[in-house]
Structure formats: C-alpha cells, structure tokens
Amino acid sequence: MNKKPINIVWFKRDLRFIDHEPLFMANQEKFPILLLYFFEPSVMSYEDSDVRHWRFIYESLQEMQSKLNAVSGKIYFFHNEVQSVFESLLNEYSIQSVFSHQEIGNKITFDRDIAMQAFFKENKIDWKQSQMHGVIRKLKSRIDWDKRWEKVMRDIPKMIELNALSLEDLEINLYNELKGSALPKEIRTRNENFQQGGEYWAWRYLDSFVKDRYVNYSKHISKPSLSRKSCSRLSPYLTYGNLSMRMIYQYTNQYYESSKNKRAILNFVSRLHWHCHFMQKFEDECRMEFENVNRAYDSLVKPKNEAYIKAWQEGKTGVPIVDACMRCVVATGYLNFRMRAMVVSFFTFNLWQDWRELHFLARQFLDYEPGIHYPQLQMQSGTTGINTIRIYSPIKNSEEHDSEGVFIKKWLPELAEIPNNLIHEPWKLNPIEQQFYNCELGKDYPFPIVDIEETRKKASDIVWSFRKKPDVKEEGVRILKKHVSNANRHKKIKK
C-alpha cells in the first residue's frame, strides 16, 4: 500500500501561530501538515506537574483551534504517550519530517526526546528542531552569547497565514483510537483565579503593559500587591509559548522612544535577557534539577522536617508575609520575584530544608519553567558558591514592601483587625491586644515555628563557612567559566 506522505508539526511549549518557526518551515515544503500536541500521562504525573499547568495548555489549544476553525483545520491533541501515537501514525502515513521547537524541559521530557530522536532515526524521519528563545543547544562557550541572543531577538519573525497552510485531516476513527481517555474535568474547566492561556490573552497583557502598566514597573516590582498590575505578567505566556520572546522584545522596542519611563522599559528588556540566561545555564548543565550545581555542597546535609515543610506549604509558619505569599501562590499561581526569593530563603535557611524539597513550588507557579526554576532555587539557596548569599529578612521585606499590610490581610483574614504597626510581628501582641484584635495566637494564628533571628544567624554561619572552603572555590571557578558571559550587557536597547 502506498502511504500518503505528510509532515508533522509537533507542538510543545510553543502554543501559538505568530512567529512559529517549525510551522513556518513546514509550510515551505510540499507535503500536507498534521498538527499534533500530546498530554503525556508520564509527564503529567511527574512531581513538578499540576493541573493548573495543563489547564493553561488546554485553554491555549482551544484558542488555537478556534483560529483553525476559520480555515477548516484542526490541531489534534492526544492524552497519550508520544511514541505510541507515532508508531500508529506510521502504519497509515509516510512521515517525511517532524518539525518542533527544542524543549528546555525537565529530565522526563529530555529522556523522551532522546528516545524520540532514536525512533525518528530508525524510521528515517527527519526531525527538524528550532531554537527556543535565545537558548543554544550544545553551546561550547558563553563568549559572545549575548550578541547571539540579540541577533535572534532582532531577526525577522517567522510569520504564516493560516489559510495558506495545507493541513492534513486525521481520519476520525483513527483519531478516536489514538487520542486516549478524556482529560480530567478540572483541566477542561476555567478557573477564574488563574491567568487564562492563549495568544489572545498573551497579546492583551503585552499591549497593556507596554502602553500603560510599565510606568511603575521598576517602582512596584518588589511589592507583592502592586506588582500584580505593574509587572508584565507575561511569564506564563512565555513558558507555554503563547508569545515568542522575539515578539515581546520587538513589540516592546517599538514603544521605547515614546515611553514616559524609559528606565522601566530598559529594566524589563534586561529581564527578558536574564530569562534566557538562566534557561541557557540549565540547558548547559541540566543535572541541577537534582544535584547541587556546586558539587562541594553535597556534604551540606539538611535533615528533613516534615512538620516545617507542611506548615510552610499551608501558609502556617507564624510569619505573616511568608504565609500570605504561600497562600497567594497556591490560590493564584502568581507571586512576584522578590517574594519568591524570600519564601525560598525562609525554607532553605530559616527552616534549614533542602532545595530539592521544593517541587511543591514548581507545582504552584503557573509560569513554572524548569530552565529558570532550578538555577534560581540554587542561587537563592546559596549552593552555587559564586552568587552573593542572600538570607532575606521576612520582617524587613514585609515592612518595606507591604508596609500597610494590605497583602497580608488579604491572604490572612485572621489578622485583618491588627493595626499596621503590629501586623508584621503579631507574636509581640500581649494577651489583651490579642483579645482586642480578635486574634488569639496559637489558636487563630500560629506562633512562629522558628526563631527568625536565631535561625538566620545559624544558617549564615554555616553557609559562609562553606563558602571559604577550597573545594567550593574551585568549583566556583568552573561554574563561572562555564556559565558566565560578558559583563555590562543590555544596559540599554540598541537602536
């Protein structure tokens, strides 16, 4: 039997049609294109996975399908493993090429890609993978990485017209046979507490940011409440590829000259660069998902305390700003960078727990990006041996960034009646004050589970003593050589 020749575009963390290089490349060839996405059970059951991630993806796919409806096209998604579907498709089609973006993912997706590379090679299928953002696979040196990133950002976007695509329709019975079981209802049901997936919402957030919300970006970036509006909120759309980094960069750049606050725009663009910088670090040394990037810290053992971990996860540590942050991120999937760093610092230093116990945070962040998550965890936990050790003071951060307790009272209603000058350290309330403010400590709200100053000093003494060790310094030299590129980069947008 002569099988119909086709090409396949395999969507991963690139759920868009605008500036989509694999789709653009597939459209240059003469074969019909089959559009595929996989909800892989193995990936969905991994310890960093949460329904909020898959709901966002599902919403993104639904929007993509709504656009394809106008051209009578379809994107086929499967609740099934990738290789098993491809094996069945090979019985029906002569698959010429598969187009996709490289995935800077966790170990399970990396191992899957290695297996699929072997599968495609065995079946004489050409797998054409495009670079993701500015991250370079098999990078030999960080020299000139910044210039190469800049070149990618300034390159011409890869645009296609949907009505110009020659799309393949999968036979309905075959699709029903391969698509797997229905996705859980909670994935298919909108949750208003979370940002909604899809290109439409991505562009709305970008447009409102560069035209209006950016003005207070630098001023409010560390504020747990105000940052929710003044920050771009584009991170989940980058994580799942509803926008390309290049389109964000170029669209933002268009508004630079006319902006009222150029410094804010520059700071934002700088963070686009750092986004890729950390992903490049992970791509170059992905073992940091499981191991200390500085191997000399392997001898630093932190006993696991289940009670501490549970209290931290539930927002019941007795430290208001920490608890408010944890309850907020569990409920909404969002927390600004400063507060993320602070809750990690509290976990790894004050509670003295290992950063490898923080898969819980990966599950909470709607914008969870492995390539950023693990390098950042290690940096904030002080296990790199090259970064400044920052043990954040929750009290100082609370007083500086939520001085009136607006954020705390929103997420800790049991503290709603406590005045601003006492909200940051409620354990100092005397029994009469507790009664007056309707908050009995130990009953309505817990006492702190650790002494903040005592645990800070103990942690500081230990980690700084480690920092002085010869093997830590030696590893630090290796890390700097491998991961650090040119200094003084991207202080301005070049015209």
C-alpha positions as CSV (number, residue, x, y, z in Angstrom):
1,M,0.0,0.0,0.0
2,N,1.3,3.4,-0.9
3,K,1.1,5.6,2.2
4,K,0.3,9.3,1.9
5,P,3.4,11.4,2.6
6,I,3.0,14.1,5.2
7,N,4.9,16.3,7.5
8,I,4.1,16.8,11.2
9,V,4.4,19.9,13.4
10,W,4.7,18.7,17.0
11,F,3.7,21.5,19.3
12,K,5.3,21.5,22.7
13,R,5.9,24.7,24.8
14,D,5.1,26.8,21.7
15,L,1.3,27.1,21.6
16,R,0.9,29.9,19.1
17,F,0.7,30.7,15.4
18,I,2.6,34.0,15.3
19,D,6.3,33.7,14.9
20,H,6.4,30.0,14.9
21,E,9.5,28.7,13.1
22,P,8.6,25.0,12.9
23,L,5.3,25.8,11.3
24,F,6.9,28.3,9.0
25,M,9.5,25.7,7.9
26,A,6.9,23.0,7.4
27,N,4.9,25.4,5.2
28,Q,7.9,25.8,2.9
29,E,7.7,22.1,1.9
30,K,5.2,20.4,-0.4
31,F,3.6,17.9,1.9
32,P,0.4,18.3,3.9
33,I,0.9,19.2,7.6
34,L,-0.5,17.3,10.5
35,L,-0.7,19.4,13.7
36,L,-0.2,17.5,17.0
37,Y,0.0,18.1,20.7
38,F,0.5,15.5,23.5
39,F,-0.8,15.4,27.0
40,E,1.6,12.7,28.1
41,P,0.5,10.7,31.2
42,S,4.1,10.2,32.2
43,V,4.8,13.9,32.2
44,M,1.5,14.8,33.8
45,S,2.3,12.5,36.7
46,Y,5.8,13.9,37.3
47,E,6.5,15.5,40.6
48,D,6.6,19.1,39.2
49,S,3.3,18.9,37.4
50,D,0.0,20.4,38.4
51,V,-3.5,20.7,36.9
52,R,-3.1,24.5,36.7
53,H,-0.3,23.9,34.1
54,W,-2.4,21.6,31.9
55,R,-5.5,23.8,32.2
56,F,-3.4,26.7,30.8
57,I,-2.2,24.5,28.0
58,Y,-5.7,23.2,27.3
59,E,-7.0,26.8,27.1
60,S,-4.2,27.7,24.7
61,L,-5.0,24.7,22.4
62,Q,-8.7,25.6,22.5
63,E,-7.9,29.1,21.3
64,M,-5.6,27.8,18.6
65,Q,-8.4,25.5,17.4
66,S,-10.8,28.5,17.3
67,K,-8.5,30.1,14.8
68,L,-8.1,27.0,12.8
69,N,-11.9,26.6,12.5
70,A,-11.9,29.6,10.2
71,V,-9.7,27.6,7.7
72,S,-11.4,24.2,8.4
73,G,-8.2,23.0,10.1
74,K,-7.6,21.1,13.2
75,I,-4.9,20.6,15.9
76,Y,-5.1,17.1,17.2
77,F,-4.3,16.6,20.9
78,F,-3.7,13.2,22.5
79,H,-3.9,12.1,26.1
80,N,-1.3,9.5,25.3
81,E,2.5,8.9,25.1
82,V,4.2,10.4,22.1
83,Q,6.0,7.3,20.7
84,S,2.9,5.1,20.8
85,V,0.9,7.6,18.7
86,F,3.8,8.0,16.2
87,E,4.1,4.2,15.8
88,S,0.4,4.0,14.9
89,L,0.6,7.0,12.5
90,L,3.5,5.3,10.7
91,N,1.1,2.5,9.8
92,E,-1.1,5.0,8.0
93,Y,1.3,7.6,6.7
94,S,4.8,8.1,5.2
95,I,6.1,10.7,7.6
96,Q,8.7,12.7,5.9
97,S,9.7,15.2,8.6
98,V,8.7,16.3,12.1
99,F,9.1,20.0,13.0
100,S,9.2,21.2,16.6
101,H,10.9,23.6,18.9
102,Q,13.7,22.3,21.1
103,E,12.3,21.8,24.7
104,I,14.3,23.1,27.6
105,G,12.3,20.9,30.0
106,N,12.8,18.5,32.9
107,K,14.5,15.2,32.8
108,I,11.5,13.2,31.8
109,T,10.9,15.3,28.7
110,F,14.6,15.3,27.9
111,D,14.7,11.5,28.1
112,R,11.6,11.3,26.0
113,D,13.2,13.5,23.3
114,I,16.3,11.2,23.3
115,A,14.0,8.2,22.8
116,M,12.1,10.0,20.0
117,Q,15.4,11.0,18.3
118,A,16.3,7.4,18.1
119,F,12.8,6.4,17.0
120,F,12.8,9.0,14.2
121,K,16.3,8.0,13.1
122,E,15.3,4.3,13.0
123,N,12.3,5.1,10.9
124,K,14.1,7.5,8.6
125,I,12.1,10.5,9.7
126,D,13.9,13.9,9.7
127,W,13.4,15.7,13.0
128,K,13.9,19.4,12.4
129,Q,14.1,21.3,15.7
130,S,14.2,25.0,16.0
131,Q,15.9,27.0,18.7
132,M,13.8,28.1,21.7
133,H,14.0,31.8,22.5
134,G,17.7,32.6,22.6
135,V,18.9,29.3,24.1
136,I,21.5,27.4,22.2
137,R,21.8,23.7,22.4
138,K,25.3,22.2,22.7
139,L,26.8,25.6,23.4
140,K,30.5,25.3,23.7
141,S,31.3,28.7,25.1
142,R,29.4,31.7,26.6
143,I,31.7,34.1,24.8
144,D,29.5,36.3,22.6
145,W,26.4,34.6,23.8
146,D,24.8,38.0,24.4
147,K,25.4,39.1,20.9
148,R,23.9,35.9,19.5
149,W,20.9,36.3,21.7
150,E,20.5,39.9,20.5
151,K,20.7,38.7,16.9
152,V,17.9,36.2,17.5
153,M,15.7,38.8,19.1
154,R,16.2,41.2,16.2
155,D,15.7,38.6,13.4
156,I,12.6,38.8,11.2
157,P,9.7,36.9,12.8
158,K,8.6,33.7,11.1
159,M,5.0,34.6,10.0
160,I,2.5,32.4,8.3
161,E,-1.1,32.8,7.1
162,L,-3.3,30.1,8.4
163,N,-5.3,29.9,5.2
164,A,-2.1,29.3,3.2
165,L,-1.4,26.1,5.2
166,S,-2.1,22.7,3.6
167,L,-3.3,20.9,6.7
168,E,-3.9,17.1,6.9
169,D,-7.2,15.8,8.4
170,L,-6.7,12.8,10.6
171,E,-9.3,10.1,9.9
172,I,-11.8,10.3,12.7
173,N,-11.8,6.6,13.6
174,L,-8.0,6.6,13.8
175,Y,-8.1,9.7,16.0
176,N,-10.6,8.2,18.3
177,E,-8.5,5.1,18.6
178,L,-5.3,7.1,19.4
179,K,-6.4,10.1,21.4
180,G,-6.7,8.4,24.7
181,S,-9.1,9.0,27.6
182,A,-10.8,12.3,28.1
183,L,-8.8,14.9,30.1
184,P,-9.9,15.4,33.7
185,K,-12.8,17.9,34.1
186,E,-10.7,20.2,36.2
187,I,-8.3,20.7,33.2
188,R,-11.2,21.4,30.9
189,T,-12.9,23.8,33.3
190,R,-12.0,27.5,33.5
191,N,-10.7,28.7,36.9
192,E,-11.0,32.5,37.3
193,N,-8.2,32.6,39.9
194,F,-5.6,32.0,37.3
195,Q,-4.5,33.8,34.1
196,Q,-6.1,32.4,31.0
197,G,-4.0,30.6,28.4
198,G,-3.8,31.6,24.7
199,E,-2.3,34.0,22.2
200,Y,-5.2,36.4,22.6
201,W,-4.6,36.9,26.3
202,A,-0.8,37.0,25.8
203,W,-1.1,39.9,23.4
204,R,-3.6,41.7,25.6
205,Y,-1.2,41.5,28.6
206,L,1.8,42.7,26.4
207,D,-0.2,45.5,24.8
208,S,-1.5,46.9,28.1
209,F,1.9,46.6,29.7
210,V,4.0,48.5,27.1
211,K,1.3,51.1,26.6
212,D,0.3,51.7,30.2
213,R,1.2,49.4,33.1
214,Y,5.0,49.6,32.5
215,V,5.2,53.1,34.1
216,N,5.5,51.7,37.6
217,Y,7.3,48.5,36.7
218,S,10.6,49.3,38.5
219,K,8.9,51.1,41.4
220,H,6.5,48.2,42.2
221,I,8.4,45.1,41.1
222,S,9.2,44.1,44.7
223,K,5.7,44.8,46.0
224,P,3.6,41.7,46.5
225,S,0.3,43.5,45.8
226,L,1.2,46.3,43.4
227,S,3.4,44.1,41.2
228,R,0.3,42.1,40.1
229,K,-0.6,45.1,37.9
230,S,2.8,46.9,37.3
231,C,4.7,43.8,36.2
232,S,4.1,42.5,32.7
233,R,2.5,39.1,33.9
234,L,3.8,37.6,30.6
235,S,5.8,34.8,32.2
236,P,3.2,32.0,31.8
237,Y,2.7,33.1,28.2
238,L,6.4,32.7,27.6
239,T,6.5,29.4,29.5
240,Y,3.9,27.8,27.2
241,G,4.9,29.8,24.1
242,N,1.8,31.8,23.5
243,L,4.2,34.6,22.6
244,S,7.8,34.3,21.3
245,M,10.5,36.1,23.2
246,R,11.3,37.8,19.9
247,M,7.9,39.3,19.5
248,I,7.9,40.6,23.1
249,Y,11.3,42.1,22.5
250,Q,10.4,43.8,19.2
251,Y,7.0,44.9,20.2
252,T,8.3,46.5,23.4
253,N,11.1,48.1,21.5
254,Q,8.6,49.9,19.3
255,Y,7.3,51.8,22.3
256,Y,10.7,52.7,23.8
257,E,11.2,56.2,22.3
258,S,7.7,57.3,23.1
259,S,7.6,55.8,26.6
260,K,7.1,58.0,29.6
261,N,9.6,55.9,31.7
262,K,12.4,54.6,29.6
263,R,14.2,53.2,32.6
264,A,11.3,50.9,33.3
265,I,11.3,49.7,29.7
266,L,15.1,49.1,29.9
267,N,14.7,47.1,33.1
268,F,12.0,45.0,31.6
269,V,14.1,44.2,28.5
270,S,17.0,43.4,30.7
271,R,14.9,40.7,32.4
272,L,14.0,39.2,29.0
273,H,17.7,38.7,28.6
274,W,18.1,37.2,32.1
275,H,15.2,34.8,31.4
276,C,17.2,33.2,28.6
277,H,20.4,33.5,30.5
278,F,19.1,31.1,33.2
279,M,17.5,28.8,30.7
280,Q,20.9,28.6,29.0
281,K,22.5,27.7,32.3
282,F,20.0,24.8,32.7
283,E,20.4,23.7,29.1
284,D,24.2,23.6,29.6
285,E,24.1,21.7,33.0
286,C,20.7,20.2,33.4
287,R,21.8,18.0,36.3
288,M,21.0,21.0,38.5
289,E,17.4,19.7,38.6
290,F,18.6,17.1,41.0
291,E,22.2,18.0,42.1
292,N,24.0,20.9,43.7
293,V,25.5,22.9,40.8
294,N,28.5,23.4,43.1
295,R,29.3,19.8,43.9
296,A,31.2,20.8,47.1
297,Y,27.9,21.5,48.7
298,D,27.0,17.8,48.6
299,S,28.4,17.4,52.1
300,L,26.0,20.0,53.4
301,V,23.2,17.8,54.7
302,K,19.9,19.3,56.0
303,P,17.6,16.9,58.0
304,K,14.1,16.8,56.5
305,N,11.5,18.2,58.9
306,E,8.0,17.2,57.6
307,A,6.2,19.5,60.1
308,Y,8.2,22.5,58.9
309,I,7.6,21.7,55.3
310,K,3.8,21.2,55.9
311,A,3.5,24.5,57.8
312,W,5.4,26.3,55.0
313,Q,3.3,24.8,52.3
314,E,0.0,25.6,54.0
315,G,1.0,29.2,55.0
316,K,1.0,28.4,58.7
317,T,4.6,29.3,59.7
318,G,3.5,32.1,62.0
319,V,5.4,34.7,59.9
320,P,2.7,36.7,58.2
321,I,4.5,37.8,54.9
322,V,5.7,34.2,54.3
323,D,2.3,32.7,55.0
324,A,0.5,35.3,52.8
325,C,2.9,34.6,50.0
326,M,2.3,30.9,50.2
327,R,-1.5,31.1,50.4
328,C,-1.4,33.6,47.5
329,V,0.7,31.4,45.1
330,V,-1.4,28.3,45.9
331,A,-4.6,30.1,45.1
332,T,-3.5,32.2,42.1
333,G,-0.3,30.7,40.7
334,Y,1.5,34.0,40.8
335,L,4.0,35.7,43.1
336,N,6.4,38.4,42.2
337,F,10.1,37.7,42.1
338,R,11.2,39.3,45.4
339,M,8.6,37.3,47.3
340,R,9.5,34.1,45.5
341,A,13.1,34.6,46.6
342,M,12.1,35.3,50.1
343,V,9.9,32.2,50.6
344,V,12.7,30.1,49.2
345,S,15.2,31.8,51.5
346,F,12.9,31.2,54.5
347,F,12.6,27.5,53.5
348,T,16.2,26.8,52.9
349,F,17.8,29.0,55.6
350,N,15.4,29.6,58.5
351,L,13.7,26.2,58.2
352,W,17.0,24.7,57.1
353,Q,15.4,22.4,54.4
354,D,17.0,21.2,51.2
355,W,16.1,23.0,48.0
356,R,15.3,19.6,46.4
357,E,12.1,19.5,48.5
358,L,10.7,22.5,46.6
359,H,8.9,20.7,43.8
360,F,5.8,22.0,45.6
361,L,6.7,25.5,44.3
362,A,7.1,24.2,40.8
363,R,3.5,22.8,41.0
364,Q,2.2,26.2,42.3
365,F,3.8,28.5,39.8
366,L,1.6,28.9,36.8
367,D,4.7,30.1,34.9
368,Y,6.8,27.1,36.0
369,E,9.8,27.0,33.7
370,P,12.3,24.3,34.6
371,G,15.2,26.2,33.0
372,I,14.5,29.1,35.3
373,H,13.2,27.3,38.4
374,Y,16.2,25.1,39.2
375,P,19.0,27.7,38.6
376,Q,17.0,30.2,40.7
377,L,16.4,27.7,43.5
378,Q,20.1,27.0,43.7
379,M,21.1,30.7,43.6
380,Q,18.6,31.7,46.3
381,S,19.6,28.6,48.4
382,G,23.3,29.6,48.3
383,T,24.5,26.4,46.7
384,T,26.3,27.9,43.7
385,G,29.3,29.1,45.5
386,I,29.5,32.1,43.2
387,N,26.4,34.2,43.9
388,T,26.0,36.5,46.9
389,I,24.4,34.6,49.8
390,R,21.1,36.4,50.5
391,I,19.2,35.4,53.6
392,Y,16.1,37.5,53.3
393,S,14.6,39.1,56.4
394,P,10.9,38.4,56.2
395,I,10.2,41.2,58.7
396,K,12.2,43.8,56.7
397,N,10.6,42.7,53.4
398,S,7.2,42.9,55.0
399,E,7.7,46.4,56.4
400,E,9.3,47.7,53.2
401,H,7.0,46.1,50.6
402,D,3.7,45.7,52.4
403,S,4.0,48.5,54.9
404,E,0.3,48.8,55.4
405,G,-0.3,45.1,55.5
406,V,-2.7,45.1,52.5
407,F,-1.3,41.9,51.0
408,I,-1.0,40.2,54.4
409,K,-4.6,41.0,55.4
410,K,-6.0,39.9,52.0
411,W,-4.5,36.4,52.4
412,L,-4.5,36.1,56.2
413,P,-8.0,37.3,57.1
414,E,-7.4,36.2,60.7
415,L,-5.1,39.1,61.1
416,A,-7.5,41.6,59.5
417,E,-8.1,43.7,62.6
418,I,-4.4,44.0,63.7
419,P,-3.1,47.6,63.1
420,N,-0.4,48.2,60.5
421,N,2.4,48.8,63.1
422,L,1.8,45.3,64.6
423,I,0.8,43.3,61.5
424,H,4.4,42.3,60.6
425,E,5.2,40.7,64.0
426,P,1.9,39.6,65.6
427,W,3.7,37.4,68.1
428,K,4.5,40.6,70.0
429,L,0.9,41.1,70.8
430,N,0.1,40.8,74.5
431,P,-3.0,38.8,75.7
432,I,-5.1,41.9,76.0
433,E,-4.2,43.1,72.5
434,Q,-4.9,39.7,71.1
435,Q,-8.4,39.8,72.6
436,F,-9.0,43.3,71.4
437,Y,-7.9,42.5,67.8
438,N,-9.8,39.1,67.7
439,C,-6.7,37.1,67.1
440,E,-5.6,34.6,69.7
441,L,-2.1,33.4,69.0
442,G,-1.7,29.7,69.0
443,K,-5.4,29.3,68.1
444,D,-6.4,31.8,65.4
445,Y,-2.9,32.2,64.1
446,P,0.2,30.2,65.0
447,F,3.3,31.4,66.8
448,P,6.4,31.4,64.6
449,I,7.6,27.8,64.2
450,V,11.2,29.0,64.4
451,D,13.1,31.9,65.8
452,I,13.8,34.1,62.8
453,E,17.0,35.8,64.0
454,E,18.4,32.7,65.7
455,T,17.9,30.5,62.6
456,R,19.2,33.3,60.3
457,K,22.5,33.6,62.2
458,K,23.0,29.8,62.4
459,A,22.4,29.4,58.7
460,S,24.6,32.4,57.9
461,D,27.5,31.0,59.9
462,I,27.3,27.6,58.2
463,V,26.9,28.7,54.6
464,W,29.6,31.4,54.8
465,S,32.0,28.9,56.4
466,F,31.3,26.6,53.4
467,R,32.0,29.5,51.0
468,K,35.5,29.7,52.3
469,K,36.3,26.0,51.6
470,P,38.9,25.4,48.8
471,D,36.7,22.8,47.0
472,V,33.8,25.3,47.0
473,K,36.1,27.9,45.5
474,E,37.5,25.5,43.0
475,E,34.0,24.5,41.8
476,G,33.1,28.2,41.7
477,V,35.8,28.8,39.2
478,R,34.5,26.0,37.0
479,I,30.9,27.4,37.2
480,L,32.0,30.9,36.3
481,K,33.9,29.7,33.3
482,K,31.0,27.6,32.1
483,H,28.0,29.8,32.7
484,V,29.0,33.5,32.9
485,S,29.2,35.6,29.7
486,N,30.3,39.2,29.0
487,A,29.7,41.8,31.7
488,N,27.8,45.0,31.5
489,R,25.3,43.7,29.0
490,H,21.9,45.0,27.9
491,K,22.0,48.2,29.9
492,K,20.2,49.9,27.0
493,I,18.2,49.0,23.9
494,K,20.5,49.5,20.9
495,K,18.9,51.3,18.0
